[in-house]
Amino acid sequence: MKAEFAPSLMCMDFLKMKEQFEILNDRIDMYHVDIMDGHFCKNITLSPDLIKVFSQIATKPMDVHLMTTDPIDWIEIVAKAGATYISPHCETINTNAFRVMNLIKSLGCKTGVVLNPATPLSYIEHYLDRIDLLTIMSVDVGFAGQPFIEEMIDKIKEAKRLREEKGYSYKIQIDGSCNKNTFKRLAEAGVEVFIVGSSGLFGLNEDLNKACDQMFMDFEEATK
């Protein structure tokens, strides 16, 4: 499967938002939208109102990552705002995971789920067959620019093995420190969708077209 790239929109330059979307629409595969409530993790980032704005400009799917204590309160709101995928954290839905998955589907969105670095894959094994996108955090939640947690390579390999053994259909996505230093190991382990933020895309060059060129070059060099 061809590698896909999902810019993390919390890292974009909001003074150049329209211009950056016009560039990215032609060059990437989906967008990653972080919703943080200040409780599940100690930060507050994007919002449903921003998703409404993004959806007027974006021509690629949007994956909304719900870093919220009560994701079920947000699901209908972000679906109506323009989400394509809705990805709550498994740590927040273990008491109502099947209801959450059914709600996401009923709203016409694709189902995702996110695992924190310390959460084992076994935590979600009973509904892996219901998800379209599996996101593995390779840094602790909340802030950009953190160092890669090496133990996540084994978790990615396990996710790929389970998918092949059980015939599941989810894509494997990685969130955190995706850049030239980690592309090779992540791709070899089984990652298909790379969320790129400050170190993998936006911080590479002030000219976003040149930054995209550099990102693709870094990936090609790392994985050839």
C-alpha positions in Angstrom: 0.0 0.0 0.0 1.2 3.5 -0.9 2.2 5.6 2.1 -0.2 8.3 3.0 0.5 11.6 4.7 -1.8 13.5 7.1 -0.6 16.9 8.2 -1.4 17.8 11.8 -3.4 21.0 11.5 -2.5 22.2 15.0 1.0 22.8 13.6 0.1 24.9 10.5 0.6 28.6 10.2 -2.9 30.0 10.9 -1.9 33.4 9.5 -1.6 31.6 6.1 -4.4 29.1 6.6 -6.1 29.4 3.2 -2.8 29.5 1.3 -1.6 26.4 3.2 -4.8 24.4 2.5 -4.5 25.3 -1.2 -1.0 23.8 -1.3 -1.8 20.7 0.9 -5.0 19.8 -1.0 -2.9 18.9 -4.0 -0.1 17.2 -2.1 -1.4 15.1 0.8 -3.9 12.4 1.5 -5.9 13.5 4.6 -5.9 16.0 7.4 -5.4 15.3 11.1 -7.5 17.5 13.4 -6.7 17.4 17.2 -9.5 18.3 19.6 -8.1 18.6 23.1 -10.3 19.6 26.0 -7.7 20.6 28.6 -8.8 17.7 30.8 -7.8 14.4 29.0 -4.5 16.2 28.2 -3.2 19.5 29.5 -3.6 21.5 26.3 -6.5 23.0 24.3 -6.0 23.1 20.5 -8.6 23.0 17.6 -12.4 23.1 17.8 -15.5 22.0 16.0 -16.0 25.6 14.7 -12.5 25.4 13.1 -13.5 22.1 11.5 -16.4 23.9 9.9 -13.9 26.5 8.5 -11.5 23.7 7.4 -14.3 21.8 5.6 -15.0 24.8 3.4 -11.4 24.7 2.1 -10.2 21.1 2.5 -10.7 18.7 -0.4 -9.2 15.7 1.4 -10.7 13.6 4.3 -10.4 14.9 7.8 -9.6 12.6 10.7 -10.8 14.2 14.0 -8.7 12.9 16.9 -10.8 13.4 20.1 -8.4 13.9 23.1 -11.4 14.5 25.3 -12.6 13.0 28.6 -16.1 12.5 27.3 -15.8 11.9 23.5 -19.5 10.9 23.1 -20.3 14.6 23.9 -18.3 15.6 20.8 -19.0 13.0 18.2 -22.2 14.4 16.7 -20.8 17.9 16.8 -17.7 17.1 14.9 -19.6 14.9 12.5 -21.9 17.8 11.6 -18.8 20.1 11.3 -17.3 18.0 8.6 -15.3 15.1 10.0 -14.7 12.1 7.8 -13.1 9.8 10.4 -13.8 10.2 14.1 -11.1 8.8 16.3 -11.7 8.8 20.1 -9.2 7.4 22.6 -9.8 3.9 23.7 -8.9 4.9 27.2 -12.1 7.0 27.3 -14.6 4.6 25.7 -14.0 1.3 27.4 -17.4 1.3 29.1 -19.4 2.1 25.9 -17.1 1.3 22.9 -19.7 -0.5 20.9 -22.2 2.2 21.4 -19.6 4.8 20.3 -18.6 2.9 17.2 -22.3 2.5 16.2 -22.9 6.2 16.8 -20.0 7.2 14.6 -21.2 4.9 11.8 -24.8 6.2 12.1 -23.6 9.7 11.5 -22.1 8.7 8.2 -18.5 8.9 9.4 -15.7 6.3 9.4 -14.7 4.8 12.7 -11.3 5.3 14.3 -9.7 4.6 17.6 -6.5 5.9 19.2 -4.2 4.2 21.7 -1.9 6.0 24.1 1.7 4.6 24.2 1.2 2.8 27.5 -2.1 1.2 26.4 -1.8 -2.4 25.0 -3.4 -3.4 21.8 -5.4 -6.1 23.7 -7.4 -3.3 25.2 -9.4 -2.9 21.9 -9.3 -6.5 20.6 -13.0 -7.0 20.9 -13.9 -4.2 18.4 -10.9 -4.2 16.1 -13.2 -5.6 13.4 -15.4 -2.5 13.6 -12.8 0.2 12.9 -11.5 1.8 9.7 -8.5 3.6 11.2 -6.2 2.5 14.0 -4.0 5.3 15.4 -1.0 4.4 17.6 0.4 7.3 19.6 4.2 7.2 19.6 4.4 10.2 22.0 2.4 11.0 25.1 -0.7 13.1 24.2 -0.9 16.9 24.4 2.0 18.6 22.8 4.0 18.7 19.5 7.7 18.1 19.3 8.1 15.2 21.8 10.7 12.4 21.3 9.7 9.1 19.7 8.9 6.2 22.1 10.8 3.3 20.6 8.6 0.6 22.2 5.8 1.5 19.8 7.5 -0.3 16.9 6.5 -3.6 18.5 2.9 -2.4 18.9 2.7 -1.4 15.2 4.0 -4.9 14.2 1.4 -6.5 16.4 -1.4 -4.4 14.9 -0.3 -5.5 11.4 0.0 -9.1 12.4 -3.5 -9.1 13.9 -5.0 -7.5 10.9 -3.5 -10.2 8.6 -4.4 -13.1 10.9 -8.0 -12.0 11.5 -8.7 -10.4 8.1 -9.4 -6.9 9.5 -9.4 -3.9 7.2 -8.2 -1.0 9.3 -5.4 1.3 8.2 -2.5 1.7 10.6 -1.7 5.3 11.4 1.1 6.7 13.6 0.9 10.0 15.6 4.0 11.6 17.0 7.5 12.3 15.8 7.1 11.2 12.2 10.1 12.5 10.4 13.3 11.5 8.5 14.6 9.8 11.7 11.7 7.5 12.1 10.2 7.0 8.6 12.2 3.8 7.9 11.4 2.0 11.1 7.7 3.0 11.0 7.2 1.9 7.4 9.0 -1.4 7.9 6.8 -2.1 11.0 3.6 -1.6 9.1 2.5 2.1 9.3 0.5 3.2 6.3 -0.6 6.7 7.3 1.9 9.1 8.7 0.7 12.1 10.7 3.3 14.8 10.1 3.6 17.9 12.3 6.4 20.3 13.2 9.4 18.0 12.7 8.1 16.1 9.7 6.5 18.9 7.6 5.7 22.4 8.8 9.1 23.0 10.4 11.1 21.9 7.3 10.8 25.2 5.4 8.8 28.4 5.6 7.6 27.8 2.0 5.1 25.0 2.5 5.6 23.7 -1.1 9.3 23.3 -0.4 8.5 21.7 3.0 6.3 19.1 1.2 9.1 18.5 -1.3 11.5 17.9 1.6 9.1 15.6 3.4 8.6 13.4 0.4 12.4 13.4 -0.3 13.1 12.5 3.3 10.6 9.6 3.1 11.9 8.3 -0.1 15.5 8.5 1.1 14.7 6.8 4.3 12.6 3.9 2.8 14.5 3.1 -0.4 
